Amino acid sequence: MVTRHTRIVDRALTRLKLRQLRLLIAVGQQGSIQNAAQDLGISQPAATKMIQDLELDFEVKLFERTNRGVVPTVFGATLIRHGKLIFAQVSNAAQELDDLNEGNSGRVVVGTLLAASPALLPAAIETLLKDRPKVAIKIVEGTNEVLMPALLSGEIDMVVGRLPSRRHRAKIVQEKFFDERVLAIVGPQHPLTKARSVTFEQLTPFGWILPPVETTLRRQTDQYFVKQDQFVPSVAIESVSYLANRSLLRSHDFVGLMPAHVASLDIERGLLAQVDWTVPFGAGPVGVSHRGEQSLSPAGAAFLTALRQAAAQMRYGQTLI
């Protein structure tokens, strides 16, 4: 018995062209068939026919017409997302072939969040380079709101750091490495570095360095501040840059919130100090997110293994690198 799914797959395998997907993505980005057709060097009637053929083959309506142009339906948005993934995979394949041709042993593109940058990621890279000294590694830093869409579209292979608690989870594979707690961090000159059993009230006179508003930690911080009589810091700097945050903490009497593993090395070296205040929020799982191991290249799979090894060392307190 031929099902609707089988029928659509058969059509896609025999009739679907990359040029159609390229047009589909362009129309979704520009909201105009005419503009997309012009950019791709085809006539508007030909472009309209290509979209109609896609709708016939997939048996769904891909765009709705409005007085401002066209907008993707839920079906159109889904096919656009998969089209972007297909083009990303083609680009990745070409890049990997180019790397192999130049003598490199593959390529891996890794998104990183703050919780992974100082210890976990460098340790995994060190392990990978021992097995694949000529591997090409690209690191992309950002927040989950930026990195997860890039992961889903195939622009990056995996995201290492705090696992998203709500969005994106249904579309990706998550692997937890360890639980991370958040510390209140200051510069070594701060008046509270020697204080014991610090209360939140003792922290309120100082400025704060806060994570970006789109992060889970920021939402938790804001909720806590609201519960503390609608507390608003006298100075609030929003930054995801560890180097900038460290410099600001060392030059001003600010208070920063950082994952424990991020600040640990600088605390040991005396560059930063931990306030003796138990942060009552922010604890969460750190791990890796990817689209499934079957989506990874050999270099990507080797890096995933290296991450697991580095995380195991961190859990058991061994020296990383």
Phi and psi in degrees as GROMACS dihedral restraints (atoms count N, CA, C in turn):
[ dihedral_restraints ]
;  ai    aj    ak    al  type     phi  dphi    fc
    3     4     5     6     1   -87.9    20    10
    4     5     6     7     1   115.3    20    10
    6     7     8     9     1   -87.4    20    10
    7     8     9    10     1   167.1    20    10
    9    10    11    12     1   -60.7    20    10
   10    11    12    13     1   -40.3    20    10
   12    13    14    15     1   -60.8    20    10
   13    14    15    16     1   -47.0    20    10
   15    16    17    18     1   -61.9    20    10
   16    17    18    19     1   -40.8    20    10
   18    19    20    21     1   -62.9    20    10
   19    20    21    22     1   -44.0    20    10
   21    22    23    24     1   -67.6    20    10
   22    23    24    25     1   -41.7    20    10
   24    25    26    27     1   -61.7    20    10
   25    26    27    28     1   -43.4    20    10
   27    28    29    30     1   -61.0    20    10
   28    29    30    31     1   -42.1    20    10
   30    31    32    33     1   -64.0    20    10
   31    32    33    34     1   -44.3    20    10
   33    34    35    36     1   -61.2    20    10
   34    35    36    37     1   -40.6    20    10
   36    37    38    39     1   -69.4    20    10
   37    38    39    40     1   -30.0    20    10
   39    40    41    42     1  -100.1    20    10
   40    41    42    43     1   -24.3    20    10
   42    43    44    45     1  -121.2    20    10
   43    44    45    46     1   -23.3    20    10
   45    46    47    48     1   -67.4    20    10
   46    47    48    49     1   134.2    20    10
   48    49    50    51     1  -119.7    20    10
   49    50    51    52     1   145.4    20    10
   51    52    53    54     1   -60.1    20    10
   52    53    54    55     1   -29.9    20    10
   54    55    56    57     1   -64.2    20    10
   55    56    57    58     1   -35.1    20    10
   57    58    59    60     1   -64.9    20    10
   58    59    60    61     1   -43.9    20    10
   60    61    62    63     1   -66.0    20    10
   61    62    63    64     1   -37.6    20    10
   63    64    65    66     1   -61.9    20    10
   64    65    66    67     1   -42.4    20    10
   66    67    68    69     1   -65.5    20    10
   67    68    69    70     1   -43.4    20    10
   69    70    71    72     1   -56.6    20    10
   70    71    72    73     1   -46.5    20    10
   72    73    74    75     1   -64.6    20    10
   73    74    75    76     1   -42.4    20    10
   75    76    77    78     1   -64.3    20    10
   76    77    78    79     1   -41.0    20    10
   78    79    80    81     1   -64.3    20    10
   79    80    81    82     1   -41.6    20    10
   81    82    83    84     1   -62.5    20    10
   82    83    84    85     1   -37.0    20    10
   84    85    86    87     1   -73.9    20    10
   85    86    87    88     1   -37.7    20    10
   87    88    89    90     1   -97.8    20    10
   88    89    90    91     1   -18.5    20    10
   90    91    92    93     1    68.9    20    10
   91    92    93    94     1    21.5    20    10
   93    94    95    96     1  -151.3    20    10
   94    95    96    97     1   124.2    20    10
   96    97    98    99     1   -68.4    20    10
   97    98    99   100     1   -39.0    20    10
   99   100   101   102     1   -63.0    20    10
  100   101   102   103     1   -47.6    20    10
  102   103   104   105     1   -66.4    20    10
  103   104   105   106     1   -39.8    20    10
  105   106   107   108     1   -65.1    20    10
  106   107   108   109     1   -41.7    20    10
  108   109   110   111     1   -62.7    20    10
  109   110   111   112     1   -41.2    20    10
  111   112   113   114     1   -62.9    20    10
  112   113   114   115     1   -42.5    20    10
  114   115   116   117     1   -64.4    20    10
  115   116   117   118     1   -34.1    20    10
  117   118   119   120     1   -91.1    20    10
  118   119   120   121     1    -0.6    20    10
  120   121   122   123     1    73.2    20    10
  121   122   123   124     1    33.0    20    10
  123   124   125   126     1  -126.6    20    10
  124   125   126   127     1   161.9    20    10
  126   127   128   129     1   -76.6    20    10
  127   128   129   130     1   156.4    20    10
  129   130   131   132     1   -63.4    20    10
  130   131   132   133     1   -42.2    20    10
  132   133   134   135     1   -59.2    20    10
  133   134   135   136     1   -39.4    20    10
  135   136   137   138     1   -66.2    20    10
  136   137   138   139     1   -38.7    20    10
  138   139   140   141     1   -66.2    20    10
  139   140   141   142     1   -43.9    20    10
  141   142   143   144     1   -60.0    20    10
  142   143   144   145     1   -41.0    20    10
  144   145   146   147     1   -64.4    20    10
  145   146   147   148     1   -38.5    20    10
  147   148   149   150     1   -64.8    20    10
  148   149   150   151     1   -40.2    20    10
  150   151   152   153     1   -66.8    20    10
  151   152   153   154     1   -42.6    20    10
  153   154   155   156     1   -61.7    20    10
  154   155   156   157     1   -39.1    20    10
  156   157   158   159     1   -63.0    20    10
  157   158   159   160     1   -40.5    20    10
  159   160   161   162     1   -62.1    20    10
  160   161   162   163     1   -42.7    20    10
  162   163   164   165     1   -64.4    20    10
  163   164   165   166     1   -38.1    20    10
  165   166   167   168     1   -67.9    20    10
  166   167   168   169     1   -42.8    20    10
  168   169   170   171     1   -68.1    20    10
  169   170   171   172     1   -38.7    20    10
  171   172   173   174     1   -94.8    20    10
  172   173   174   175     1    -5.8    20    10
  174   175   176   177     1    60.1    20    10
  175   176   177   178     1    38.9    20    10
  177   178   179   180     1  -144.1    20    10
  178   179   180   181     1   161.3    20    10
  180   181   182   183     1   -91.0    20    10
  181   182   183   184     1   125.9    20    10
  183   184   185   186     1   -95.3    20    10
  184   185   186   187     1   -28.0    20    10
  186   187   188   189     1  -137.9    20    10
  187   188   189   190     1   149.0    20    10
  189   190   191   192     1  -110.5    20    10
  190   191   192   193     1   137.1    20    10
  192   193   194   195     1   -85.0    20    10
  193   194   195   196     1   136.0    20    10
  195   196   197   198     1  -130.3    20    10
  196   197   198   199     1   175.2    20    10
  198   199   200   201     1   -71.0    20    10
  199   200   201   202     1    -7.8    20    10
  201   202   203   204     1  -108.3    20    10
  202   203   204   205     1     4.7    20    10
  204   205   206   207     1   131.3    20    10
  205   206   207   208     1  -138.4    20    10
  207   208   209   210     1  -124.3    20    10
  208   209   210   211     1   146.8    20    10
  210   211   212   213     1  -127.8    20    10
  211   212   213   214     1   142.8    20    10
  213   214   215   216     1   -65.9    20    10
  214   215   216   217     1   139.8    20    10
  216   217   218   219     1   -75.4    20    10
  217   218   219   220     1   178.7    20    10
  219   220   221   222     1   -61.8    20    10
  220   221   222   223     1   -32.4    20    10
  222   223   224   225     1   -71.0    20    10
  223   224   225   226     1   -41.9    20    10
  225   226   227   228     1   -63.3    20    10
  226   227   228   229     1   -43.4    20    10
  228   229   230   231     1   -61.9    20    10
  229   230   231   232     1   -37.9    20    10
  231   232   233   234     1   -66.4    20    10
  232   233   234   235     1   -45.6    20    10
  234   235   236   237     1   -67.8    20    10
  235   236   237   238     1   -35.2    20    10
  237   238   239   240     1   -62.1    20    10
  238   239   240   241     1   -44.1    20    10
  240   241   242   243     1   -60.8    20    10
  241   242   243   244     1   -43.9    20    10
  243   244   245   246     1   -69.6    20    10
  244   245   246   247     1   -32.8    20    10
  246   247   248   249     1   -63.9    20    10
  247   248   249   250     1   -42.4    20    10
  249   250   251   252     1   -61.4    20    10
  250   251   252   253     1   -38.3    20    10
  252   253   254   255     1   -65.8    20    10
  253   254   255   256     1   -40.0    20    10
  255   256   257   258     1   -61.9    20    10
  256   257   258   259     1   -45.8    20    10
  258   259   260   261     1   -66.6    20    10
  259   260   261   262     1   -35.9    20    10
  261   262   263   264     1   -64.4    20    10
  262   263   264   265     1   -39.2    20    10
  264   265   266   267     1   -67.9    20    10
  265   266   267   268     1   -37.6    20    10
  267   268   269   270     1   -63.3    20    10
  268   269   270   271     1   -43.9    20    10
  270   271   272   273     1   -63.2    20    10
  271   272   273   274     1   -42.1    20    10
  273   274   275   276     1   -63.1    20    10
  274   275   276   277     1   -40.0    20    10
  276   277   278   279     1   -63.9    20    10
  277   278   279   280     1   -43.5    20    10
  279   280   281   282     1   -63.6    20    10
  280   281   282   283     1   -41.3    20    10
  282   283   284   285     1   -65.5    20    10
  283   284   285   286     1   -41.1    20    10
  285   286   287   288     1   -66.0    20    10
  286   287   288   289     1   -40.1    20    10
  288   289   290   291     1   -63.3    20    10
  289   290   291   292     1   -39.7    20    10
  291   292   293   294     1   -64.9    20    10
  292   293   294   295     1   -41.9    20    10
  294   295   296   297     1   -61.5    20    10
  295   296   297   298     1   -44.5    20    10
  297   298   299   300     1   -64.1    20    10
  298   299   300   301     1   -38.0    20    10
  300   301   302   303     1   -65.2    20    10
  301   302   303   304     1   -30.0    20    10
  303   304   305   306     1   -89.6    20    10
  304   305   306   307     1     3.6    20    10
  306   307   308   309     1    95.4    20    10
  307   308   309   310     1     1.9    20    10
  309   310   311   312     1   -79.9    20    10
  310   311   312   313     1   153.9    20    10
  312   313   314   315     1  -100.2    20    10
  313   314   315   316     1    56.5    20    10
  315   316   317   318     1    95.4    20    10
  316   317   318   319     1   179.6    20    10
  318   319   320   321     1  -143.1    20    10
  319   320   321   322     1   145.1    20    10
  321   322   323   324     1  -139.7    20    10
  322   323   324   325     1   134.7    20    10
  324   325   326   327     1  -113.0    20    10
  325   326   327   328     1   120.3    20    10
  327   328   329   330     1  -120.0    20    10
  328   329   330   331     1   126.6    20    10
  330   331   332   333     1   -87.5    20    10
  331   332   333   334     1   140.9    20    10
  333   334   335   336     1  -131.6    20    10
  334   335   336   337     1   140.6    20    10
  336   337   338   339     1  -103.6    20    10
  337   338   339   340     1   166.8    20    10
  339   340   341   342     1   -55.9    20    10
  340   341   342   343     1   -37.1    20    10
  342   343   344   345     1   -66.6    20    10
  343   344   345   346     1   -15.5    20    10
  345   346   347   348     1  -103.9    20    10
  346   347   348   349     1   -19.4    20    10
  348   349   350   351     1   -63.5    20    10
  349   350   351   352     1   -49.2    20    10
  351   352   353   354     1   -75.9    20    10
  352   353   354   355     1   -28.7    20    10
  354   355   356   357     1  -126.8    20    10
  355   356   357   358     1   -57.2    20    10
  357   358   359   360     1   -61.4    20    10
  358   359   360   361     1   -50.3    20    10
  360   361   362   363     1   -65.9    20    10
  361   362   363   364     1   -48.5    20    10
  363   364   365   366     1   -59.3    20    10
  364   365   366   367     1   -38.3    20    10
  366   367   368   369     1   -64.7    20    10
  367   368   369   370     1   -41.4    20    10
  369   370   371   372     1   -66.5    20    10
  370   371   372   373     1   -39.5    20    10
  372   373   374   375     1   -63.6    20    10
  373   374   375   376     1   -41.9    20    10
  375   376   377   378     1   -58.9    20    10
  376   377   378   379     1   -43.9    20    10
  378   379   380   381     1   -65.2    20    10
  379   380   381   382     1   -43.9    20    10
  381   382   383   384     1   -62.6    20    10
  382   383   384   385     1   -41.6    20    10
  384   385   386   387     1   -67.5    20    10
  385   386   387   388     1   -24.9    20    10
  387   388   389   390     1   -66.5    20    10
  388   389   390   391     1   -38.2    20    10
  390   391   392   393     1   -87.1    20    10
  391   392   393   394     1   -31.9    20    10
  393   394   395   396     1  -132.2    20    10
  394   395   396   397     1    75.8    20    10
  396   397   398   399     1   -62.8    20    10
  397   398   399   400     1   -19.9    20    10
  399   400   401   402     1  -106.5    20    10
  400   401   402   403     1    15.3    20    10
  402   403   404   405     1   -69.9    20    10
  403   404   405   406     1   145.2    20    10
  405   406   407   408     1   -95.6    20    10
  406   407   408   409     1   123.2    20    10
  408   409   410   411     1  -120.7    20    10
  409   410   411   412     1   129.2    20    10
  411   412   413   414     1  -118.9    20    10
  412   413   414   415     1   128.3    20    10
  414   415   416   417     1  -108.8    20    10
  415   416   417   418     1   127.8    20    10
  417   418   419   420     1  -118.5    20    10
  418   419   420   421     1   119.7    20    10
  420   421   422   423     1   -99.0    20    10
  421   422   423   424     1   144.0    20    10
  423   424   425   426     1   174.4    20    10
  424   425   426   427     1  -168.9    20    10
  426   427   428   429     1   -98.8    20    10
  427   428   429   430     1   168.7    20    10
  429   430   431   432     1   -58.9    20    10
  430   431   432   433     1   -33.9    20    10
  432   433   434   435     1   -64.5    20    10
  433   434   435   436     1   -25.6    20    10
  435   436   437   438     1   -94.7    20    10
  436   437   438   439     1   -42.3    20    10
  438   439   440   441     1   -77.5    20    10
  439   440   441   442     1   -36.9    20    10
  441   442   443   444     1   -64.2    20    10
  442   443   444   445     1   -44.2    20    10
  444   445   446   447     1   -59.8    20    10
  445   446   447   448     1   -37.2    20    10
  447   448   449   450     1   -67.0    20    10
  448   449   450   451     1   -34.4    20    10
  450   451   452   453     1   -65.9    20    10
  451   452   453   454     1   -46.0    20    10
  453   454   455   456     1   -64.7    20    10
  454   455   456   457     1   -32.1    20    10
  456   457   458   459     1   -85.7    20    10
  457   458   459   460     1    -3.7    20    10
  459   460   461   462     1    87.4    20    10
  460   461   462   463     1     5.0    20    10
  462   463   464   465     1   -70.2    20    10
  463   464   465   466     1   -30.6    20    10
  465   466   467   468     1  -127.4    20    10
  466   467   468   469     1   156.6    20    10
  468   469   470   471     1   -86.2    20    10
  469   470   471   472     1   -35.0    20    10
  471   472   473   474     1  -159.9    20    10
  472   473   474   475     1   160.7    20    10
  474   475   476   477     1  -121.3    20    10
  475   476   477   478     1   128.7    20    10
  477   478   479   480     1  -113.7    20    10
  478   479   480   481     1   127.8    20    10
  480   481   482   483     1   149.5    20    10
  481   482   483   484     1  -155.2    20    10
  483   484   485   486     1   -65.3    20    10
  484   485   486   487     1   131.9    20    10
  486   487   488   489     1   -76.6    20    10
  487   488   489   490     1   136.1    20    10
  489   490   491   492     1   -64.5    20    10
  490   491   492   493     1   136.1    20    10
  492   493   494   495     1   -90.6    20    10
  493   494   495   496     1   -19.5    20    10
  495   496   497   498     1  -128.0    20    10
  496   497   498   499     1   -69.3    20    10
  498   499   500   501     1   -74.4    20    10
  499   500   501   502     1   154.8    20    10
  501   502   503   504     1    76.8    20    10
  502   503   504   505     1   -12.8    20    10
  504   505   506   507     1   -64.3    20    10
  505   506   507   508     1   -30.7    20    10
  507   508   509   510     1   -72.3    20    10
  508   509   510   511     1   -17.9    20    10
  510   511   512   513     1  -105.4    20    10
  511   512   513   514     1    -1.6    20    10
  513   514   515   516     1  -133.5    20    10
  514   515   516   517     1   165.3    20    10
  516   517   518   519     1   -99.0    20    10
  517   518   519   520     1   129.8    20    10
  519   520   521   522     1  -115.3    20    10
  520   521   522   523     1   138.2    20    10
  522   523   524   525     1  -129.2    20    10
  523   524   525   526     1   115.7    20    10
  525   526   527   528     1   -81.3    20    10
  526   527   528   529     1   134.2    20    10
  528   529   530   531     1  -100.3    20    10
  529   530   531   532     1   -46.3    20    10
  531   532   533   534     1  -165.1    20    10
  532   533   534   535     1   165.5    20    10
  534   535   536   537     1   -90.7    20    10
  535   536   537   538     1   136.8    20    10
  537   538   539   540     1  -113.3    20    10
  538   539   540   541     1   135.7    20    10
  540   541   542   543     1  -105.6    20    10
  541   542   543   544     1   159.4    20    10
  543   544   545   546     1  -103.7    20    10
  544   545   546   547     1   139.7    20    10
  546   547   548   549     1  -115.4    20    10
  547   548   549   550     1   152.9    20    10
  549   550   551   552     1   -89.8    20    10
  550   551   552   553     1   120.0    20    10
  552   553   554   555     1  -117.9    20    10
  553   554   555   556     1   141.3    20    10
  555   556   557   558     1  -136.6    20    10
  556   557   558   559     1   173.4    20    10
  558   559   560   561     1   -77.9    20    10
  559   560   561   562     1   161.7    20    10
  561   562   563   564     1   -64.9    20    10
  562   563   564   565     1   -17.3    20    10
  564   565   566   567     1   -89.0    20    10
  565   566   567   568     1    -4.9    20    10
  567   568   569   570     1   -64.4    20    10
  568   569   570   571     1   142.9    20    10
  570   571   572   573     1   -60.4    20    10
  571   572   573   574     1   -22.0    20    10
  573   574   575   576     1   -95.9    20    10
  574   575   576   577     1     5.2    20    10
  576   577   578   579     1   -64.3    20    10
  577   578   579   580     1   -31.1    20    10
  579   580   581   582     1   -97.4    20    10
  580   581   582   583     1    -6.2    20    10
  582   583   584   585     1   -74.2    20    10
  583   584   585   586     1   149.8    20    10
  585   586   587   588     1  -116.0    20    10
  586   587   588   589     1   148.8    20    10
  588   589   590   591     1    50.6    20    10
  589   590   591   592     1    53.6    20    10
  591   592   593   594     1   -67.0    20    10
  592   593   594   595     1   138.2    20    10
  594   595   596   597     1   -98.7    20    10
  595   596   597   598     1   163.6    20    10
  597   598   599   600     1   -62.3    20    10
  598   599   600   601     1   -34.4    20    10
  600   601   602   603     1   -60.4    20    10
  601   602   603   604     1   -31.9    20    10
  603   604   605   606     1   -72.0    20    10
  604   605   606   607     1   -18.5    20    10
  606   607   608   609     1   -89.3    20    10
  607   608   609   610     1   -18.9    20    10
  609   610   611   612     1   -66.0    20    10
  610   611   612   613     1   -26.1    20    10
  612   613   614   615     1   -71.7    20    10
  613   614   615   616     1   -12.9    20    10
  615   616   617   618     1   -97.9    20    10
  616   617   618   619     1   158.2    20    10
  618   619   620   621     1   -73.1    20    10
  619   620   621   622     1   158.6    20    10
  621   622   623   624     1  -125.5    20    10
  622   623   624   625     1   144.1    20    10
  624   625   626   627     1  -103.1    20    10
  625   626   627   628     1   118.7    20    10
  627   628   629   630     1  -115.0    20    10
  628   629   630   631     1   151.3    20    10
  630   631   632   633     1   -70.2    20    10
  631   632   633   634     1   164.1    20    10
  633   634   635   636     1   -60.4    20    10
  634   635   636   637     1   154.0    20    10
  636   637   638   639     1   -63.8    20    10
  637   638   639   640     1   -24.2    20    10
  639   640   641   642     1   -82.9    20    10
  640   641   642   643     1    -0.3    20    10
  642   643   644   645     1   -92.9    20    10
  643   644   645   646     1   154.8    20    10
  645   646   647   648     1   -62.7    20    10
  646   647   648   649     1   -42.1    20    10
  648   649   650   651     1   -61.1    20    10
  649   650   651   652     1   -37.6    20    10
  651   652   653   654     1   -67.1    20    10
  652   653   654   655     1   -41.6    20    10
  654   655   656   657     1   -61.0    20    10
  655   656   657   658     1   -42.1    20    10
  657   658   659   660     1   -66.1    20    10
  658   659   660   661     1   -39.1    20    10
  660   661   662   663     1   -62.3    20    10
  661   662   663   664     1   -47.1    20    10
  663   664   665   666     1   -62.2    20    10
  664   665   666   667     1   -41.1    20    10
  666   667   668   669     1   -62.7    20    10
  667   668   669   670     1   -39.5    20    10
  669   670   671   672     1   -66.5    20    10
  670   671   672   673     1   -43.1    20    10
  672   673   674   675     1   -60.3    20    10
  673   674   675   676     1   -40.2    20    10
  675   676   677   678     1   -60.9    20    10
  676   677   678   679     1   -40.4    20    10
  678   679   680   681     1   -70.2    20    10
  679   680   681   682     1   -20.5    20    10
  681   682   683   684     1   -93.9    20    10
  682   683   684   685     1    59.3    20    10
  684   685   686   687     1    56.3    20    10
  685   686   687   688     1    42.0    20    10
  687   688   689   690     1    56.7    20    10
  688   689   690   691     1    43.7    20    10
  690   691   692   693     1   -62.8    20    10
  691   692   693   694     1   134.6    20    10
  693   694   695   696     1  -128.1    20    10
  694   695   696   697     1   120.8    20    10
  696   697   698   699     1   -60.0    20    10
  697   698   699   700     1   145.1    20    10
  699   700   701   702     1   -64.2    20    10
  700   701   702   703     1   -33.5    20    10
  702   703   704   705     1  -132.9    20    10
  703   704   705   706     1   129.7    20    10
  705   706   707   708     1  -131.0    20    10
  706   707   708   709     1   114.4    20    10
  708   709   710   711     1  -109.2    20    10
  709   710   711   712     1   124.2    20    10
  711   712   713   714     1   -98.2    20    10
  712   713   714   715     1   116.9    20    10
  714   715   716   717     1  -153.6    20    10
  715   716   717   718     1   141.4    20    10
  717   718   719   720     1  -109.4    20    10
  718   719   720   721     1     0.3    20    10
  720   721   722   723     1   -85.6    20    10
  721   722   723   724     1   115.6    20    10
  723   724   725   726     1   -66.0    20    10
  724   725   726   727     1   -42.2    20    10
  726   727   728   729     1   -62.9    20    10
  727   728   729   730     1   -42.6    20    10
  729   730   731   732     1   -65.8    20    10
  730   731   732   733     1   -42.4    20    10
  732   733   734   735     1   -63.3    20    10
  733   734   735   736     1   -42.9    20    10
  735   736   737   738     1   -62.1    20    10
  736   737   738   739     1   -43.4    20    10
  738   739   740   741     1   -63.3    20    10
  739   740   741   742     1   -42.4    20    10
  741   742   743   744     1   -65.5    20    10
  742   743   744   745     1   -39.7    20    10
  744   745   746   747     1   -66.1    20    10
  745   746   747   748     1   -33.5    20    10
  747   748   749   750     1   -79.6    20    10
  748   749   750   751     1   -19.8    20    10
  750   751   752   753     1  -107.3    20    10
  751   752   753   754     1   -10.7    20    10
  753   754   755   756     1  -137.5    20    10
  754   755   756   757     1   158.8    20    10
  756   757   758   759     1   -86.6    20    10
  757   758   759   760     1    59.2    20    10
  759   760   761   762     1   -92.5    20    10
  760   761   762   763     1   166.2    20    10
  762   763   764   765     1  -117.4    20    10
  763   764   765   766     1   130.8    20    10
  765   766   767   768     1  -119.7    20    10
  766   767   768   769     1   154.5    20    10
  768   769   770   771     1  -110.9    20    10
  769   770   771   772     1   123.4    20    10
  771   772   773   774     1  -140.1    20    10
  772   773   774   775     1   145.9    20    10
  774   775   776   777     1   -59.0    20    10
  775   776   777   778     1   145.0    20    10
  777   778   779   780     1   -57.5    20    10
  778   779   780   781     1   -44.1    20    10
  780   781   782   783     1   -68.3    20    10
  781   782   783   784     1   -25.1    20    10
  783   784   785   786     1   -67.9    20    10
  784   785   786   787     1   -43.9    20    10
  786   787   788   789     1   -90.5    20    10
  787   788   789   790     1   -10.8    20    10
  789   790   791   792     1   -58.4    20    10
  790   791   792   793     1   -44.5    20    10
  792   793   794   795     1   -65.6    20    10
  793   794   795   796     1   -41.7    20    10
  795   796   797   798     1   -71.0    20    10
  796   797   798   799     1   -30.0    20    10
  798   799   800   801     1   -67.5    20    10
  799   800   801   802     1   -43.3    20    10
  801   802   803   804     1   -61.5    20    10
  802   803   804   805     1   -35.3    20    10
  804   805   806   807     1   -85.5    20    10
  805   806   807   808     1    -2.6    20    10
  807   808   809   810     1    80.4    20    10
  808   809   810   811     1     8.7    20    10
  810   811   812   813     1   -78.5    20    10
  811   812   813   814     1   -28.0    20    10
  813   814   815   816     1  -134.8    20    10
  814   815   816   817     1   169.4    20    10
  816   817   818   819     1  -138.5    20    10
  817   818   819   820     1   148.4    20    10
  819   820   821   822     1   -94.5    20    10
  820   821   822   823     1   131.8    20    10
  822   823   824   825     1   -78.0    20    10
  823   824   825   826     1   139.1    20    10
  825   826   827   828     1   -79.3    20    10
  826   827   828   829     1    62.3    20    10
  828   829   830   831     1  -135.2    20    10
  829   830   831   832     1   123.2    20    10
  831   832   833   834     1   -77.8    20    10
  832   833   834   835     1   112.0    20    10
  834   835   836   837     1   -67.5    20    10
  835   836   837   838     1   118.9    20    10
  837   838   839   840     1   -84.6    20    10
  838   839   840   841     1    22.5    20    10
  840   841   842   843     1  -157.9    20    10
  841   842   843   844     1   173.5    20    10
  843   844   845   846     1    95.1    20    10
  844   845   846   847     1   -15.5    20    10
  846   847   848   849     1   -64.5    20    10
  847   848   849   850     1   140.9    20    10
  849   850   851   852     1  -171.1    20    10
  850   851   852   853     1   168.8    20    10
  852   853   854   855     1   -79.1    20    10
  853   854   855   856     1   138.8    20    10
  855   856   857   858     1  -110.4    20    10
  856   857   858   859     1   137.6    20    10
  858   859   860   861     1  -172.5    20    10
  859   860   861   862     1  -152.4    20    10
  861   862   863   864     1  -127.3    20    10
  862   863   864   865     1   143.0    20    10
  864   865   866   867     1  -119.2    20    10
  865   866   867   868     1   135.9    20    10
  867   868   869   870     1  -153.1    20    10
  868   869   870   871     1   176.5    20    10
  870   871   872   873     1   -90.3    20    10
  871   872   873   874     1    11.7    20    10
  873   874   875   876     1   114.0    20    10
  874   875   876   877     1   142.2    20    10
  876   877   878   879     1   -62.4    20    10
  877   878   879   880     1   -26.2    20    10
  879   880   881   882     1   -68.1    20    10
  880   881   882   883     1   -18.0    20    10
  882   883   884   885     1   -85.8    20    10
  883   884   885   886     1   -10.2    20    10
  885   886   887   888     1   -86.7    20    10
  886   887   888   889     1   143.2    20    10
  888   889   890   891     1   -72.3    20    10
  889   890   891   892     1   168.7    20    10
  891   892   893   894     1   -54.8    20    10
  892   893   894   895     1   -39.0    20    10
  894   895   896   897     1   -66.8    20    10
  895   896   897   898     1   -39.3    20    10
  897   898   899   900     1   -64.5    20    10
  898   899   900   901     1   -41.8    20    10
  900   901   902   903     1   -64.5    20    10
  901   902   903   904     1   -38.6    20    10
  903   904   905   906     1   -66.4    20    10
  904   905   906   907     1   -36.5    20    10
  906   907   908   909     1   -69.8    20    10
  907   908   909   910     1   -36.5    20    10
  909   910   911   912     1   -61.1    20    10
  910   911   912   913     1   -42.5    20    10
  912   913   914   915     1   -61.8    20    10
  913   914   915   916     1   -41.4    20    10
  915   916   917   918     1   -64.5    20    10
  916   917   918   919     1   -37.4    20    10
  918   919   920   921     1   -62.4    20    10
  919   920   921   922     1   -43.0    20    10
  921   922   923   924     1   -62.8    20    10
  922   923   924   925     1   -39.6    20    10
  924   925   926   927     1   -65.9    20    10
  925   926   927   928     1   -44.1    20    10
  927   928   929   930     1   -63.9    20    10
  928   929   930   931     1   -41.0    20    10
  930   931   932   933     1   -65.0    20    10
  931   932   933   934     1   -38.1    20    10
  933   934   935   936     1   -63.2    20    10
  934   935   936   937     1   -40.1    20    10
  936   937   938   939     1   -64.1    20    10
  937   938   939   940     1   -39.6    20    10
  939   940   941   942     1   -66.3    20    10
  940   941   942   943     1   -39.4    20    10
  942   943   944   945     1   -63.5    20    10
  943   944   945   946     1   -35.8    20    10
  945   946   947   948     1   -98.6    20    10
  946   947   948   949     1    10.6    20    10
  948   949   950   951     1    71.6    20    10
  949   950   951   952     1    24.3    20    10
  951   952   953   954     1   -84.6    20    10
  952   953   954   955     1   162.1    20    10
  954   955   956   957     1   -69.2    20    10
  955   956   957   958     1   133.8    20    10
  957   958   959   960     1   -85.9    20    10
  958   959   960   961     1   -52.2    20    10
